[in-house]
Each structure stands twice: as structure tokens, then as C-alpha cells.
């Protein structure tokens, strides 16, 4: 019995580096700052736009602190799972915003597991809005 346990432990020890190399690494620190710049992050949370109102739209937040929201239910967001790897690219920056109000950035997200993409803003309202 002890020989078998030692053999299993040895196999697992040899397999661990191979298993670990299959897990993607993430750069969750910096956020994209320029149009066209992309980062890899992970889905941190999936929710509806309004709490306890599933038909109010889609909302997703990422490990790097960026969130996206829509008044519509976005199927590609709904098919995502917490922990999914996502390529997140800045696609649009708001202009003419009051100082300190930087809402209205648009990001395109592509889920590495589902291969589906969506493009949404980081806020329900654009800069200078409600």
C-alpha cells in the first residue's frame, strides 16, 4: 500500500508542472489607456444591470477593475463564467467630459473559452450625464 501511495505521489509531482503550464497567466494590473490597447484579464463577477432584476440588462466586472454594463441582455456576457479569461480592448474614449468625469469608455471583450465577443461601455451613463 505504501509503495502504491509513493508511486501515485511521484506521478502527480511529475505531472504538476505540465498541468500548471496549461493555466494561462494574467496581467490584471494595467488597464488599457489608449484606443486599440488590449489586456488579458478574467471575469470577476456576472450580474444583471439592476440588483434582483434579471431582465434589466447585463453587467460584468473583471479582475483588473473594469466593468461593463448594458440595458440589454447580452448573450455573450450571459454565456461567460466567473474566472473565464478575457481579452479586453479599449475601443472608444469619451470627449468633452467635465473634469473628473471619465465615464463612457467602451471596451471590446473576447471570451477565450466561448470565443464570443461583445462591446459595451463602462457605465450606464456617459460623462456629463446622470
KATAGI-V700682 format. One record per pair of residues at least 24 apart in sequence whose ideal C-beta (glycine too) atoms are under 10 Angstrom apart, sorted by sequence separation. I is the first residue (numbers start at 1). J is the second residue. D is the distance in whole Angstrom. If there is no record, write none. Layout:
BEGIN
i = (I/I)
j = (J/J)
d = (D/D)
END
This chain:
BEGIN
i = (40/41/49/54/60/62/64/66/86/87/101/103/104/39/41/48/84/85/86/87/101/102/103/104/60/62/85/86/101/103/39/84/85/86/92/94/100/101/84/85/86/89/91/94/101/80/84/91/92/94/97/98/47/48/81/83/84/87/89/91/96/97/98/31/46/80/86/96/97/32/46/77/79/81/86/90/94/95/96/97/31/46/76/80/81/94/28/29/30/31/32/43/46/76/77/79/80/93/94/28/29/31/46/74/76/79/94/26/28/29/46/80/26/27/28/43/45/68/79/26/28/43/44/46/68/76/78/80/42/43/44/66/68/75/76/77/79/42/43/67/68/76/78/42/43/66/68/75/76/77/42/43/74/76/41/42/43/66/75/76/77/41/42/74/76/40/41/62/74/40/41/42/74/39/40/41/62/39/40/70/72/38/39/60/70/38/39/68/70/37/38/39/60/68/69/70/37/38/68/69/36/37/38/67/68/69/71/35/36/37/67/68/69/70/35/36/67/68/69/32/34/35/66/67/69/31/32/33/35/32/35/60/26/31/32/34/25/26/33/58/60/24/59/61/23/58/57/59/43/57/39/41/43/38/35/38/40/42/43/35/38/33/38/40/32/31/50/32/49/31/24/31)
j = (64/65/73/78/84/86/88/90/110/111/125/127/128/64/66/73/109/110/111/112/126/127/128/129/86/88/111/112/127/129/66/111/112/113/119/121/127/128/112/113/114/117/119/122/129/109/113/120/121/123/126/127/77/78/111/113/114/117/119/121/126/127/128/62/77/111/117/127/128/64/78/109/111/113/118/122/126/127/128/129/64/79/109/113/114/127/62/63/64/65/66/77/80/110/111/113/114/127/128/63/64/66/81/109/111/114/129/62/64/65/82/116/63/64/65/80/82/105/116/64/66/81/82/84/106/114/116/118/81/82/83/105/107/114/115/116/118/82/83/107/108/116/118/83/84/107/109/116/117/118/84/85/116/118/84/85/86/109/118/119/120/85/86/118/120/85/86/107/119/86/87/88/120/86/87/88/109/87/88/118/120/87/88/109/119/88/89/118/120/88/89/90/111/119/120/121/89/90/120/121/89/90/91/120/121/122/124/89/90/91/121/122/123/124/90/91/122/123/124/88/90/91/122/123/125/88/89/90/92/90/93/118/85/90/91/93/85/86/93/118/120/85/120/122/85/120/120/124/109/124/107/109/111/107/105/108/110/112/113/106/109/105/110/112/105/105/124/107/124/107/112/122)
d = (9/9/9/10/10/6/8/9/7/8/10/5/9/6/7/8/10/10/5/7/9/6/8/8/9/6/8/7/4/7/9/5/4/9/9/9/9/6/7/7/10/10/6/10/9/8/5/10/8/9/8/7/10/10/9/9/7/9/9/10/10/3/6/9/7/5/9/8/6/9/8/8/8/7/10/10/6/9/7/10/6/10/8/8/9/5/8/10/8/7/8/9/6/9/9/9/7/10/8/5/7/6/8/10/7/5/10/10/4/10/6/8/7/8/8/5/7/9/6/8/10/7/7/9/9/7/10/9/10/5/9/8/6/10/10/9/10/8/6/9/10/4/10/6/5/6/7/8/6/6/6/8/10/4/10/6/6/9/8/10/8/8/7/5/10/6/6/9/9/7/8/10/7/9/6/6/8/8/8/8/9/6/6/7/10/6/8/8/5/10/4/9/10/9/7/8/7/8/4/7/7/6/10/9/7/7/7/9/7/10/10/6/7/9/6/8/6/9/5/7/7/7/6/8/10/8/6/7/7/4/6/9/7/8/9/9/10/10/9/8/8/5/9/10/10/8/10/9/9/8/10/9/8/9/10/8/10/10/10/9/10/10/9/8/9/9/10/7/7/9/7/10)
END
